[in-house]
Amino acid sequence: MVVKFLDLQRQYQSLKKEIDSAIKHVLDSSSFIGGAEVQKFEESFGAFVGSYALGVGNGTDALEIAIEALNLPEGSDVLVPANTFAASAEAVVRNRLKIVFVDCDETYTMDTNDLRRKISPNTAAIMAVHLYGQPANMFEIVKLAQSHNLRLIEDCAQAHGAKCNGQMVGTFGDIATFSFYPGKNLGAFGDAGAIVCSDAALLAACRQIAHHGGLRKYEHHQIGRNSRLDALQAAVLNVKLRYLDEWNTARNKIAADYMNLLKGIDGLVLPIIREECISVWHLFVVRILENKRDSIKAFLSNQGIQTGLHYPQALPSHDVYQNPRFVRQSPTPNAIAWESEILSLPMGEHLNDQALAYISRAIRDYYHL
Ligand SMILES: *Cc1c(COP(=O)(O)O)cnc(C)c1O
């Protein structure tokens, strides 16, 4: 049996009629940049999050533009989790700001005790990343940002629809970003992203940066750039957004099944979700102790079970993220220790009971259970 880590083909087949017709509609209109589909997506995605949304080229651009619009003092520090995808850190450096890495706790999101310790007079902002689909500890992070007068950016690339205390991610900070990379919980058929912000003026500032420095064609008030959500991607996203809640519910059921099937295995640490959080389970990440991660990964692969590593190296383990030009050094021991233990099991609405039973049987076989 082959168990795919992710099955985009199957998802497309299940929506083929709707998606093909949406794409044909764009082709027939020849309205490829801007237009009705982009406007519709910005409205519906904004409504989904409970804020305003701007479509941009991808999730990395979204971060870069959001930070630029915040106008932080040049050379100031941004606190970034050590355990995240590189884009979160790139966006800081590309805005001529410095990264200070913050360690993660048992939930793999920012450790708020470490965050508190690392706030300094040079800190201008915190970037909270809702990693693997679970909201970061927003209760503490919002409190710290407010009491130290710091701006708060939320990287929601892995957490479309996740909630903390009933509140949607993307509505806690000054500004938030999403990615619609094909493998995300809500994915386009190529690169796409969004910036979400309840402050209409700040979102307009982002739109101006992303549209060559002006809100109207051939008006340039600043040095801008080009980063747009295109109409074909918006058309695909308009179809898929209608299914997002259903898919997130399916992921939650799969996670609950994994928790049951894999409980009580010595040497395998199951994910921890904070009580006040609803995760959307972008990834189901376990930790494999006793130096066995690579051998269990190979064992599962031999049985057709695809797994992933998110991420093979924590950001501070990369040479470039030790360069003092970009990073103010600070220890992140958990992120470093866990990079050789984490293992992402298959996750997505493509998994049925049979696949889950097969995966858990294989893992138990590995442990001779
Ligand atoms: C995917 C991702 C991004 C970047 O999004 P792209 O659309 O691929 O540019 C940023 N941050 C995190 C945490 C991500 O997972």
The ligand as an SDF file (V2000), in Angstrom:
LIG
                    3D

 15 15  0  0  0  0  0  0  0  0999 V2000
    4.8250   28.3790    3.2000 C   0  0  0  0  0  0  0  0  0  0  0  0
    5.2650   29.3090    4.2480 C   0  0  0  0  0  0  0  0  0  0  0  0
    5.6520   30.6270    3.9580 C   0  0  0  0  0  0  0  0  0  0  0  0
    5.8940   31.1480    2.5660 C   0  0  0  0  0  0  0  0  0  0  0  0
    4.8600   31.0550    1.6860 O   0  0  0  0  0  0  0  0  0  0  0  0
    5.1450   30.9920    0.1120 P   0  0  0  0  0  0  0  0  0  0  0  0
    3.7690   31.1890   -0.4530 O   0  0  0  0  0  0  0  0  0  0  0  0
    5.7000   29.6560   -0.2010 O   0  0  0  0  0  0  0  0  0  0  0  0
    6.0460   32.1050   -0.2500 O   0  0  0  0  0  0  0  0  0  0  0  0
    5.9420   31.4780    5.0130 C   0  0  0  0  0  0  0  0  0  0  0  0
    5.8880   31.0490    6.2810 N   0  0  0  0  0  0  0  0  0  0  0  0
    5.5650   29.7860    6.6010 C   0  0  0  0  0  0  0  0  0  0  0  0
    5.5230   29.3820    8.0360 C   0  0  0  0  0  0  0  0  0  0  0  0
    5.2480   28.8740    5.5960 C   0  0  0  0  0  0  0  0  0  0  0  0
    4.9440   27.6130    5.9200 O   0  0  0  0  0  0  0  0  0  0  0  0
  1  2  1  0
  2  3  1  0
  2 14  2  0
  3  4  1  0
  3 10  2  0
  4  5  1  0
  5  6  1  0
  6  7  2  0
  6  8  1  0
  6  9  1  0
 10 11  1  0
 11 12  2  0
 12 13  1  0
 12 14  1  0
 14 15  1  0
M  END
$$$$
